[in-house]
Amino acid sequence: MTAGAPEAPDGLDADVRRDLAGLTDESATSDRARKLRVEIMDRHAEALYDRLTDGRSAHPRLDRLMADTAKTFPALVPTEIDQGIFLRGVLRAPDAGRHLLSSMLRPTERALALLPEFRHTGVVETHSVLLERRDGVAHLTMCRDDCLNAEDNRQVDDMETAVDLALLDPDVEVGVLRGGTMTHPRYRGRRVFSAGINLKSLHAGEITLVDFLLRRELGYISKLVRGLLVERDDDWRSATVEKPWIAAVDTFAIGGGCQLLLVLDHVIAGSDAYVSLPAAREGIVPGVSNLRLGRVAGSRLARQVILGGRRVWATSPQARALIDEVVEPDEIDAAVDRAAERLRAPAAVPNRSMLNLAEEPPDVFRAYVAEFALRQALRLHAEDVRDKAARFGGRAT
């Protein structure tokens, strides 16, 4: 075994043990070491994942999987970039990747603990989200009024909890996402859908690959698309519980807010609203939008929005690819009620399920997020993003 390399755990065949032995502490972040990690994952991802999940009998979420990996195979994941290499390998591997994606569709422990309260009262309020059930409709209101609903780790956790509860509650037929009323000086008293990623957290280095960027995509956004994986007597009909979702866009949907519109079933916007996706300007990849936006809006507009930061106003012709219904701001409530009534139709869920299957097959999604895991890890630690963080830190002091 190479000097400095940790001893490989038992239960792995000789080829895996030999390749792991090639990793040394001294060269942990060198190109040579990272090339070797890529080769190890290309050859042995299934075996390593099986070792970590007890033959796929366990269903760890991303954070637990990475904690177990760091403990069992520390030489594989010494940094966040190497986490990206590892997760790309796992997601590329057909059996391991599908198992991980299905594990992330399970309800969170927090949601299961809050479910009795929500079933009884129809209301759950967290730091970032107010969830209310009214007449069979789950109204999920994003209420980070101080930061224009810009998402950070806490809001991602609150959003997944709320989405889980809406999907778990049999009295909910349709879900609605909307922004609350802001106290931010520039938009005081106005509703805002979302300002996207919290730039303060991003530039302070508090946005992480596993706990935010990948959890968001594989967690609550995937549940909006594919539903919640729960064991029940009639799960032979469908493995997941799905419901139709409506977005009500006030003022703007920027970045991550725009990303949400691409997965929902009906999008309503005020006539004064706009959408944009300026992730390239911030130095990162905008989640799965590079897969979805071109399909929805066409390649040219997708490039203008993602690469050029173009704003699309709700009343413009180009917005028809992103927004289903444009109304005056004071008519949004009535438009939401009408859309919810239409989406209660018994055939709405099977049809949206088949539309999603045709538009974004699970293995296409898996291949995309595999590459996204590494590309986004590299962007988080790229020089231009580090420079932005340093400038932000300088202003903060």
C-alpha positions, 0 to 999 in steps of 0.5 A: 500500500502506498505510504500515507494512504488509508487502509481500504475497508473490508468487503471490497474486492482486490481491484477496488482496494488496489485502486484506493491504495493509490491515493495519498494524503500528500497529493490529495488535491493534485490533478493526478490525484483527482484524475485517479479519483475519476478513474476509481469512480468510473470503475468502482462506483457501484461497489463503493456505493453498495458498501456505503448503503449495505447493498442498497438496503439503506437509503441515506440522503445526500448529507448522510451519504457524504458523511459516511463516505468521508468516514469510510473512504476519506481519501476519496472526498477530501474537498468539495471538488472531490465530493463533486467527483464522487457524486458524479461517479455515483449518479452516472452509475445506473443502479447507484444513481437511481437508488440515490435519486429515489432515496432523495424522493423520500419524505424528510424526518422533519416533515413526518414529525410535523405531519400530525400538526398539519393534518389537524390544524392545516397550518405549519409555519417555519422560519422561511415558509408559511404552509396553509391548507384551504379548501383542498389547496396547499398554499405555500408562501415564501416569507423571507421578507427581509431578503426578497425570498432569496434562498439559503440552506435554511429556506431549502430545508423549509421548502422541502418540509412544506412540499413534503407536507403538501404531498403527504396530506391526503386532504390536499389536491393542489399546491400553490407557490407564491411569495409573501409581502416584503419588508425590504425597503425597496419593495416594502408592502409588495409581494415578491416571488423570489430573488433566487440564491442568497448572494450574501450567503453565496459570497460568504462561502455559506452555499455548499454543494451538498447541503444547498445546490444538490439537495435543492435539485434532488430534494424538493424540486424533484419532488415537485416534478416526480412526487414523493416516494412513500410506502402505501397499500396502493403503491403498485399504481404509482411509486410516488404521490404526485399533485399539480402545482401552480406558481403565482409570480408577483414582481419578479422570479429571479434565478432560483425563482425562475427555475421553479417556474420550469417544473410547475404545471401552471404559471400565473404572473402579474402584468408588472412582473419579470423573470430572469436567470443571471447565474452565469453573471454570478459565476455558477450553473443555474441548477437544472435550468440548462436542461429545462429552459431550452426545451421550454423556451427554445435554444436561442432564448435560453442562451440569451437568458442564461448567458446574457442575463436577459430579463423576460417581462410577463407581457412580452411575446417571449414570456408565453413560453414561460408563463401560462397566464398574465393578469393584473396584479390585483387579479392574481388571487382569482386566477389562482382559484380558477387554475386550482379548480381546473387542476382538481380534475381526476385526470390531471395527475396521471397526465402531468405524470406522463408529460413529465416522463416524456419531457424529462425521462429519469435517466436523462435527469440523472445524466444531467445532475451527474455532470452538474455535481462536478461542474458546480463544485468547480464553479464554487471554487473558481477564481472569479467566484472566490474573487467575488467572495473576497470583495464581499468580505471586504465590503462586509468589514 
